Every structure is written in C-alpha cells, then in structure tokens.
Amino acid sequence: MKKMRSAIALALIAVMSMMLLGGCGPRIQVQPDGTPAASGQAAQTTDASATAAQPADTAAQPAGALTYAPGTKLRMATGYNSTKTGLSFDAETAGAGITLADGVTYNAGDLKPTWVAVQNELGVVFEDKYQGNGASAEFEYWKERLGDVDMVSGTAALLTENGEAGSLVNIAEYLDQMPNFKAYLDANPIVRLSITGNTDTGAIYFSPYFDGVNDIERMPLMRVDWVQKLLDGEGEFTADASNDLAAAVYEPYMPTSGSVEVDVVNAEGTAAEKVTKNYDAAGNIVANMNGAGSLDGVAAVNMLRKYIDEAYDGYYGTQRSDLFIGQNAAWDADELVALLRCVVANPQTLNGTDSVQGLFTREDSNNQRRVDMFRFAGTLFGVRGLESRQDYLFVGADGAMHDARQEVDTYKALEYLHAMIEEGLISKAFVDKSEENSGTYLENDLGFMHYDYNQTQTILNETKLDKDAGEKYMAVMVPVARWYDGTSEDGVYMHFTESWRSVKTDGWGISKAGVGSDQDKLNAALALIDFAYSDKGQILLSYGPDAFIKTNADGSYVTFDFNGKQMPVIADATKEDLWNLADGNYTNFARFYLGSTLSFVKNQAFEYQCTTEIGQEGAGHISRAIALGVVKHPELAVAQNSWYTSVPTVLPTSSVENDKISGYTELTEKYSQQKDGDNILLSLIIKGYTDSNMSDAQSTADYVANSWSGKQYLGIKEGAWQRDLEYYQSMN
C-alpha cells in the first residue's frame, strides 16, 4: 500500500510538473480495451512523412494501469522475414512513391499505414531498426547490442532462452496491467503453455504470433474439373486414346473386405450423416486394379466408376466426383491412388498431351515446400506428428509425448508414398528437385493435385487457369483415414486434420537493456502488446487502418458473418490495391504494403475476403464439416482425451536441456524443414530404404531412437511436458 501511495504521488507530481511546463500534456494511460483513454484517430494526411503521433488528454485510471509519456519512442527491431515485411517501406516496394487506398503517398523509409495508425492510437513514436532478417537471424544480429533496441523479433526458442538468461523482460509480471492479453491467454490454455518459458516462475518472454488461430491451415487441392471429366455421367467412360497404367506397386491401406461407416456432411451442407464403404459388395479399388492385370486409362476409369457405384450403393449417383470434391466427400488414400492412376493414364482427355503429373509440391527445389509431401502422408495414412506445432511431437492417448520420427507408422506411411513414386503418381519434378513449381504445372495443365494454403493457391484460378473453359482448382475435403485416438483398439475411420493453426515459432520480445530503467518505454512496449490483443487491435493489425475498411454513413464498419462473429468488410479500393499491387496474394499485400499480419493475431476474416470465389467454395465445404464435427482436429486446450491436445509450440526446457538437445545433431540436420535443408523423410519417399541400418519401418524407428539420440530427446521433451501439465493444474 505504501508503494502504491508513493507511485500515485509520483504520478501526480509528474502530471503537475508537465502542466506547469505548459508545453506538454498529461501522461497517456491505457484503458481496459488496450487504447489510451479519450484518444482519437489522427486525421489522415496526403503525405505519410507528415503523419505523427497525436496523443490526447486522458481521464484518471486505476492504480496499476500502464502509463507513459506522450511521444515515448520505441526502437523496433521487428518484422516478419525480409526488408519487404518490416514496419517501414523498403525502396523496392515504395519505388518513387506509392499511393494506397487511403490516399496517402508513401516513400521508402515511411512507416506503413498500419504502424502509422498504431503509433497514433497509442501515442508513441516508432523508430524502425529492423534489419530485414528472419526471426532467428534478426535476433542473432541484435543479441550483443540489445541496448540499442526496445523490441526485437526472434524465434520462440531464442527469445525464451535469452529471457531465462536475463536479456528480455518477463511479460508475465505485468499481466494484471494487460487485460486483453491476459484474457486471451486465459481463454486459450495451450497458447499460455506454448509461451511459458519457466513453469516454476510462469515467465513469458515474448508475445506470440498467430498466422490465423483455431482454424485449419493446409488443405488438399485438386483440378476438380478433371475429376468430373473422368467420373461423372451415364454409361461408360470413353476416350480416343489413353496410356497404360504402370505396374502396380502400391498395396491397399484400407480394408479389402467387410465395411466401414464414416461421418460426412450431407450434400446440402446442413447436417452430418453416415455413409458406408462396403468392401464386401465392391472390393477394395486398389486390390481390384492390382488384380486386373494390364489396364489402360479407360479401363481404369470404368473400374473406379463401378467401384464407387457399388461400394457406396449409389449414394453419389452419376455425380461420382463428389466422392472426392463434394460437400459430402468421403475419399480415402486407396481411392485417391485409384484416381491418380486414372489421371496420369488419361492425359489425352485431361490436357491433350501424352503426360500429366499427379501429386506435386508448390516449389520442388525448396525444402520448406517439399516437406508438404510428408505432411500430406500423415493426413492420408493416419499418422500424428508430421504436421506438429513443434518438431515432430504429438500427445498420445496415453497422455505422454511422442515423436513421429520414432514411430513405426511414420515410416509405413512413407512406404506407401514411395510405392506411389514407383508408379509415377508423384511428379517427376518432386523426385528430381527441379525448379518447376505449381504455377507452371497449373498454367500448362500439367499437374493435378497438391497440399497447401487455400488462399494463395486458388488465386491461380484468376491468374493461370481458363475459368471460361471450365478449368477449376479447388480445396477438397480432408480424407478419411484410420486414426488411433484411443477410443478404439482398432482405430477410428474419420476425417481428421493435424494442420491446425496455433502459436507460430516467431514472436516479439522486450529488450531489458533497451528499456533499461525507463518506465515509459517499458509501459509503452507492454501497452503495444496488450493493444494487439484487444478487439480493436486485432482488426487494425490484421486489416490495416479504417481507410482500408468499408464503412456505413455513420462511420461504423460494414460487417459480415465470419465463423459466427460480425467482422469488417474490406473497402473496394483495398481489393483494387490487392490485385494491382500483389496479384491477389493477400499475405504479400498485407505484409508488403499495409504492414499488417507481421506479428500478434492475424484475423482470418480479411484473408477470407481476399480468397477467390472458387477458393471460398472449397474452404466452405471444409469449414462446414468442422463446424458440424465431421472433421476432427487438435484443440488449443488440455483436452479430456489427451490425443486431441495440440502440442505447445514451445516447451519449457532448461538451458542445460537445450544444450543437450543442440547436441543431437542428426535429429536437427536430417529432419530439417528449412528452405535449404535436407530431410530424410523426403529421401525415404523418393528412394526408399538405402541404409543397412534403416531397412524397414521398425529398424528405422529403432535406429532414430537408439543411435540418433531420439530416446534422450523425447525424455527431455516429455519431462518438460509434464512440467507444463503440473503448471496448468496449478493455474486451475
């Protein structure tokens, strides 16, 4: 109480001193919604360099509220991953000056509109110190000169490690003064656990970044017009020419007899219903094809058509393509392989040539994109950990931490993909690591399907495909697979995706040496983080300023329903800028020009509006299936069934444990997901087993566990997870 009275007295003295000086206003005090009390949006100007912070008078706030002097400067070594994705315009993006939908002309070095608005909202001044590096390299650049910056980008692991070493502010100590951030963490326990750097103290050393949250991330995408050409209609499929199928290598994953009942969404998208895969009636399509001897593309299509009619007892009618592309899709890995066989054997029908590629990745020479192939394998064959939020970890039904690199099922899934490679069902460019990419494939009608982000890839319908000719590339339902979620010893056949948005591996921390003893700097930095998690802050840092949002006559936002919540509609001029400046790529437009979605919470409502009509159609199918409980997914909570618990993006390992993990070089180097890295999982897909120590799935999993320090690594992570759980229990 004595300290509180002293603080209040000091604050009053400071206010009186500023009033006596006459040239300064009172200190800025932050409201519960994260904004300064009585603050207003600064008037827009036509020159970005003239737009400065406009702090306003404030009303009295309760003791303990964040307060700081108007115009407090924050030196920001923060951005996303390049000079184009910082707080300020770079020379290449700005050129000789660029005028955006807000009517402002921006030049190189000017703050981007989002950060001008944040500056005005909070009454601070941002000095951009960002070097334009990715999170890891940016932090390493500033690590020995943290006194020169107040906020810094970094990976979650680096920020936590250096926070524990005393270099970064423990944000958790100030949560009671950060109502928006605290409420967000309280509502999302896995988020809180993901950023807790020390379970003894509850320390938090960075503000998390969400590239969308609690929503699906990657999706399967197909040339749906090709599926319709092959499968739909009365009578048999005919073609003037087709190719012979390659010798069968892939063997059935799904049952070959009996039946399997699965949940789907009805064709209208209004409710869940059940469909049956009747193998006694139709057989398994892969087994049928494998046993048929030599097949050409026409015979293969007709065999698949007959199978769909019989296995589903006419459920799909003559619109058999809906098995794969409909709202009521129920396809599985075997059915996909059968479809891929039909696709690669019928290029004459599909693209008028003698060759077409089946599965491909977006950038075949970029390891960061190539790894999507084994991520997709996890979705196809019911394997957890291949799309984990941290390394290859997942929580099992036993409540313990598991590592996909040490699981036999992981390598069995890769065996299936290797068989697909041998049949020519996966692109030659993926095998050869060539420079070809999905833009080339789709533009030239050379590729059928890949696994990726919906918004950026379905733009190709507008820029590369001929919509007038019926060409259509769309997200389709995630497949049915057998998942061992602990509810049945035999597993459960269901739609499940591990590709679920949560805390990413980047964040922003507050430099202790930078803010030093300057309470204004510290409070302003904390206020920025808290504002980012307020409703207003989430809109601004996702959409950009109000000038980029459509408004009613009274100045209120025009809104639409998005996931059950009313969200703002973007302005028509914003859409024009999106296409004129970034060819419809929402992420590039937001980061390069608006300065939004660089950190904190990216609200998907803006991205959804920037998604093409075709992109919205496919994503809508999946969204409805998720809402109806047909598509299962991890939860951002400690789930009652632990198998559904999303792995925290960071686990609270000590510096000693981190040093040990850094010595397990095989686990890092041989399983890299970085752009220029190598990944043994990809090698196994392409080449199969080539090492005598790793001759099959069991020996490979054992070798990783015993010879590459897998057991030691997992022991450390399991210990950290148990500490997380104990900490979670102590909070509840």
Phi, psi and omega in degrees: 000320180298318179295322180296315179298322180295319180296317179296318180298317179296321179297318179296319179298317181297316179298315181296322180296318180293323179295321180293326180292333173080332183266356185235149176270179179290168179294148177281133180235132190271133179281169177301336179276004176093356181251156177298139179300134176062016179282155179228160178292130179295147179298140178288146175242174178263003179225118186299328183293342181269354183274112183234171180298138181235072181297147181243166175298153183231154176274168180296142179240156178296155178301142180096349178292153178288124178231148179200160183287142176304140178078013177305131183268132174244121179272114193251109172263058190228144177181197182259287182205008180198172178297336178284340186246043174256188180287336184244158177289137172271168185296322182294317182288317183283330183058226179274009183126131183233129180258126183257184185296344178277359180082004182265139175263124183249141178241166178305133180095343177286144172299143176288158189305323179300318185280336169296316181293319178296319177303315180290319180300315187267348180070035178242175175235125179265129170252115185279115180247007187297135181269353177085026180260167167293168189304315183294310182293326180296314180294319180298325178298319186267353189306319181267004181221039182294344175291347182268355182224157179257324175230145186217141174282155175184168172286156179303319181295315180294317181294320179293314181300314181283335172294316178297331178279358175097009184270341184235154182289137174278100185296332183300334180293345186243011185300328179294342176262003184234073189298326182288314179295318180296317180297322179296317180292321179297326183279343184228082186304322181293328175297314179300315180294327182294334184249003178280116184272343182208115184282347175285322183254344185074020186295142175232124185248003179205157173269131185286158176244134178237117173273065194087155183213143177056046181207161179292149183252286180264153183220153170289140178233138183226154165285091188292334177294329177291320179298318180295319179300321185280323194252339189268156172112168177279157174071192183271156174284137177228154177203149179291331181206152173202169179262161173282146174292147174293162177303136184291132176236319180293131177251157186302139172264318180280170181299160176250355177210172183078206180211158179228128178257131181228155176275139172223170171269140179296164185301331181280347180077023186254341184200163175274150174212172183250143171234157182243132170265106186261096182284334176294326181280322190244346189075179174266129188300323178292316178298321178300312181294317182298326183271359185272355184078214182290129179230141169260177185299322181293313180297322180295318179297316181292327175294319179292320177300313181298318179300313181299316180300317186276318182295327182252011175051045176076010184304322184268356179058216178276356177263058186297337180301336181297339173306326182256321193245357185274169172300328182262028182299144181221021186296156178229181185299318181295318179294325176294317179300317177299318179295317179299321177300318179294321181296306186290341179268358182231045179297329181301322179282324189273320182225004176075014178241192178253013183208139173212147181262145181274261176280141176213172173244160189297314181230102189289343178262000184251109182303328181296333177264326181298329182295347175300338180293315179281337172299317178295326178300321178299318179293322182288322191242019171068043182245122177277157173095346181279350176227041186287158174283344179216121182046235180236034188269150170208156178268127181276172176296343177277359179084355182265161177279139179233158181237118183302333180293344181248016181255130179301320183299331177301312185285333173294321177297321179292329176299319177299316180292324177298320176299323178292324174301314183295333177273356180078025182269351177244144193300147176298325181295325176295318180294318185271353184057043182279178183277354180297151180217178186296331177299317178294314181301310185288320181299324183258015180056042184252346185231149186257317195203143166208179188239115191194191178279134187294311189297310185291330184272327179282351170303331183299340174298329182271331189251337187236332185261161179261091182296326181296335179268006177090003180292136188206123179244119193217150172293142178235166184303144174295149188285166169275133176216169177267117183246133181265080183270007176091354182272348177208138179297331181271003183082171182234127175278115184200166170279124177214141173234134173269352182279078187237129187288131176212202180298130175277177187272006178249163175188179178240134178244165178256124182286123177295316180292329181291307181284334177052230180264009182280099183296329178298312180298314181300310182295322179294320178294317177295321179296324177298313180298314182295319179301323182299336182258003172281163178302315181296317181295321180295324177291311182299315185280357172254311186272335194091185184294170183301332181298342181261006183241143180284134182235157174278176181300329181274005178092352179285159181289141163283132186235166173218162181279123178228113181053040176083008180229142177284121181235153184296150174265136181285152182290153178301322180294330177294318178298321179297315177299320181305314183277323181291325186260332187227018178052034177084358181281104185301313185298313179296318180298313182297315185281318184287321191249314180279329186081014178266172180057029177275335178193187179064223186252118174270114178282127185288351183296325178292312181300320181302319181290337179270359179276140181298162179302320178293321178297321179292327180297308181294316179297327179297321177302313182291320180300317178295323179294323176293315182298327181271002177079010180282319174264117179272164183196165175295159180246145178276052182202168172278096189288153178300317170265108190301337180300334181269004179282125176290133179293132174303142180296329176228139174249148188281071176274147181280169178297324178295317179294321178297322178297320178296314181299322180296340178277350178273069193295327181298321182294332179274309188283325185272351179235035184292141173246015179278161188306313184259013182275180176237150182223122183296333179296323176291320179298321179293325176297316187280313189255343187077197182280122181236356181252131182297337177281346185226075189260347176203182185298316183294313182293328179292312178299318180295319182295319178297318182292319190260329184255340180249023174066023180299318180298317180295317178301311183294325177299320179294314182293323178295319177299319179293322179296318179295325175295321176301314181296319178296319178296318179299316179297324180291337180276344187243000000 
